[in-house]
Amino acid sequence: MIQRHIWIELFDLKGCDRQAWRDWYDQTILVPRARQRGVTLARRGSGLADRLVPAASGEELEIAVYEVVDADRTIDWVREVDASGDAAIDSAFRDGSRRSYRQLSSTLEPYEPPGSEILHGGFFEVLAEHHAEFNAWYEQEHIAEQLRVPGYLSVRRFQGEPDPDRFVALYDVATLESTYSAEASAALSSPWGDRLRTTLVTSRARRLFRVERLERGATLARKPRGR
């Protein structure tokens, strides 16, 4: 069975020309990586203000998500990148966060982006002793509640590697309006979820991104030898 992974990068573009940075990243980073063996999909999204849960510090981060399969996970993600010549662009890239996650579950198999406008990310940190309850709440209650929200098309969950206390949920959402509907607000709260968020989760963030670039990647897995 193929084990799927994602590589997520988050960037704060404060202080630089956002469009120039996006153009540079797409051509210098995203497109070449999408061509690497083992990468099945690469997407970049621009950060959006969230009407329901504003970011604590007010920043709207950029995201890049790479879908990777286990057979070819020898890609050198941290290879040297030629400087753009713009100090602000180079600083935003150098200071970004980068993490790998393995897939725990998906409501779409095989996964194919459903042509949605928005990528909604839920980011959590949970101590090891609470992993079982956190996963049970997500799988038994929260995913179903979220998919009842009109416009929410899929949910996938991931756990950090090598940091298993980090969890990410990625939702494909048809439109930005879907993320702040009455149904979306109701899905944020339940007795179980409220208790878990306030007592078991050490940190969490809800972030919205508009998908601006999508590159389809290489083959899903390496062919067996002799074929």
PEKAFEN-V873131 format. One record per residue. RES is the residue in three letters. SS is DSSP state (H for helix, E for strand, - for the rest). PHI is phi as a letter, one per 40 degrees, with the letter a starting at -180 (NA if undefined). Layout:
# PEKAFEN-V873131
RES & SS & PHI
RES & SS & PHI
This chain:
# PEKAFEN-V873131
MET & - & NA
ILE & - & c
GLN & - & c
ARG & E & c
HIS & E & b
ILE & E & b
TRP & E & b
ILE & E & b
GLU & E & b
LEU & E & b
PHE & E & b
ASP & - & b
LEU & - & c
LYS & - & d
GLY & - & g
CYS & - & b
ASP & - & c
ARG & H & c
GLN & H & c
ALA & H & c
TRP & H & c
ARG & H & c
ASP & H & c
TRP & H & c
TYR & H & c
ASP & H & d
GLN & H & c
THR & H & c
ILE & H & b
LEU & H & c
VAL & H & c
PRO & H & c
ARG & H & c
ALA & H & c
ARG & - & c
GLN & - & c
ARG & - & c
GLY & - & g
VAL & E & c
THR & E & b
LEU & E & a
ALA & E & b
ARG & E & b
ARG & E & b
GLY & E & b
SER & E & c
GLY & E & c
LEU & E & b
ALA & - & c
ASP & - & b
ARG & - & c
LEU & - & c
VAL & - & b
PRO & - & c
ALA & - & d
ALA & - & d
SER & - & c
GLY & - & g
GLU & - & c
GLU & - & b
LEU & - & c
GLU & E & c
ILE & E & b
ALA & E & b
VAL & E & b
TYR & E & b
GLU & E & c
VAL & E & b
VAL & E & b
ASP & H & c
ALA & H & c
ASP & H & b
ARG & - & c
THR & - & b
ILE & - & c
ASP & - & c
TRP & - & c
VAL & - & b
ARG & - & d
GLU & - & c
VAL & - & b
ASP & - & c
ALA & - & c
SER & - & c
GLY & - & g
ASP & - & b
ALA & H & c
ALA & H & c
ILE & H & c
ASP & H & c
SER & H & c
ALA & H & c
PHE & H & c
ARG & H & c
ASP & - & c
GLY & - & c
SER & E & c
ARG & E & b
ARG & E & a
SER & E & b
TYR & E & b
ARG & E & b
GLN & E & c
LEU & E & c
SER & E & a
SER & E & a
THR & - & c
LEU & - & b
GLU & - & b
PRO & - & c
TYR & - & c
GLU & - & a
PRO & - & d
PRO & - & c
GLY & - & g
SER & - & c
GLU & - & c
ILE & E & b
LEU & E & b
HIS & E & b
GLY & E & b
GLY & E & b
PHE & E & b
PHE & E & b
GLU & E & b
VAL & E & b
LEU & - & c
ALA & H & d
GLU & H & c
HIS & H & b
HIS & H & d
ALA & H & c
GLU & H & c
PHE & H & d
ASN & H & c
ALA & H & c
TRP & H & c
TYR & H & c
GLU & H & c
GLN & H & c
GLU & H & b
HIS & H & c
ILE & H & c
ALA & H & c
GLU & H & c
GLN & H & c
LEU & H & c
ARG & - & c
VAL & - & c
PRO & - & d
GLY & - & h
TYR & E & c
LEU & E & b
SER & E & a
VAL & E & b
ARG & E & b
ARG & E & b
PHE & E & a
GLN & E & b
GLY & E & c
GLU & E & a
PRO & - & c
ASP & - & b
PRO & - & c
ASP & - & c
ARG & E & c
PHE & E & b
VAL & E & b
ALA & E & b
LEU & E & b
TYR & E & b
ASP & E & c
VAL & E & b
ALA & - & c
THR & - & a
LEU & H & c
GLU & H & d
SER & H & c
THR & H & c
TYR & H & b
SER & - & c
ALA & H & c
GLU & H & c
ALA & H & c
SER & H & c
ALA & H & c
ALA & H & c
LEU & - & c
SER & - & b
SER & - & a
PRO & H & d
TRP & H & c
GLY & H & c
ASP & H & c
ARG & H & c
LEU & H & c
ARG & H & c
THR & H & c
THR & H & b
LEU & - & b
VAL & E & c
THR & E & c
SER & E & a
ARG & E & a
ALA & E & a
ARG & E & b
ARG & E & b
LEU & E & b
PHE & E & b
ARG & E & c
VAL & E & c
GLU & E & b
ARG & E & a
LEU & E & b
GLU & E & b
ARG & E & c
GLY & - & b
ALA & - & c
THR & - & c
LEU & - & c
ALA & - & a
ARG & - & c
LYS & - & c
PRO & - & d
ARG & - & c
GLY & - & g
ARG & - & b
